[in-house]
Amino acid sequence: MPHLVEMAEKWRDKGVVVLTVHVETTLDEEEGLEKSLEKARKILERVKMKGPNYHLAEKQAVWMDRLEIDGYPAVFVFNKAGRISRKFSDDEAAKAEMATLIPKLVDEK
């Protein structure tokens, strides 16, 4: 996540926004949702993530199916038209490709 924070800061004046989504997991059921959300808020504060933060209140199987992912974290990159340009299920792959992907998307007409 630190590379996403860095990218957001670098490209903020070009309209790049990084938002986070907390998805419900079995841990939320075990610990209680409020405790889990508080943990997520603390992590975002610690890494200084300034973008919007949302809570997806659906069961894990539902969002994994709808988003076509098999785990998390997952990173989605949207283009200016609001369509998914790239989806990463591997944080290292996302980190490696962001340096070339974001400038291309920012320069799109």
N, C-alpha and C positions, 0 to 999 in steps of 0.2 A: 504493500500500500504506500510506502514512502515515495516510490517513483511516481505514483498517481498524484500525490500532493505536490511534488516538484513540478510535474507537467502542468498541473492546474495553475500554479503560480506563474510559470514561464509563459503560458499562452492565454492567461486570463484577459488581457487587453485585446486579444483577437477573437474573443467570444467563446473560448473553450470553457466548458463547465464540467466538473467531475461531481457526480452525485452518487450517493451510496444507498443501498437498499438492504435492510435487514430482513432476512427471510426466516420464517419459523422453522425450527428444527426440533428433534426429539429432546434436545437439551432444554428448550423453552418449556416443554411440557413437564420435564423433570424438575427444573429449578423454579418455574413460574415465569411467565412472560415479562412482567415488570422488572424482575431481577436481571433477566437476559438482556432486555433493552437498555437497562442502566449500564451493564457491562459494555455493550456496543457503543453507547454514548461516550464512555470513558476512553475507549480505544480511539475513537474519532478525535476526541480532544487531545489525547496524548500525541497522535501523529499530526495534529493541526490540520485536519481535513475541514475546509471551510464551506464546501458546497452543500447543497440540500441533502437531507437524509430522510429516507422513507422506510416505512415498515410494511412488508408484504404479508398480510394476515391470511395466508392460505397454508395448507399442509404441505410438507416438503415434496411429496409425490406430485402434487398439483403443479407447483411452480417449476419443478425439474422437467416435467413433461411439456408444459407450455413454453418454457424458455429453451427447450431442447438442450439441456445441460445435464451432465452426470455427476456434478459435484460443485463445490465452491471453494475458494472464491472464483467467480466468473467475471470477466470484464467485457462489456459491450461498448463498442465505439460507434457512434452515430454520425452520419454525414449532415450537411446543412439542410437537407430535405427531411431530416428526422428518421431516416431509414438506417437499419443496422449495416454498417460498412464492414465491420470485423467483429468477431466474437472470439474471446480467448478463454480457454478453460485451464490454461497453464499460466501462472503469474510470471514465470521467467520468460515465456514466449511473448507475453504482452509487453513486458519491460524491454525486451530486445527490439521489438518492432515499432514501438511508439515513436521513437526518434525520427523515423522516416514516414510513418503513417500520418501523424498529426499535421506536419507541415503541408502534406499533399491535400488533406481534407480542408485545411484552413484556406488554401489557395484556390479551391474549387470555385467555379463560377456558378 
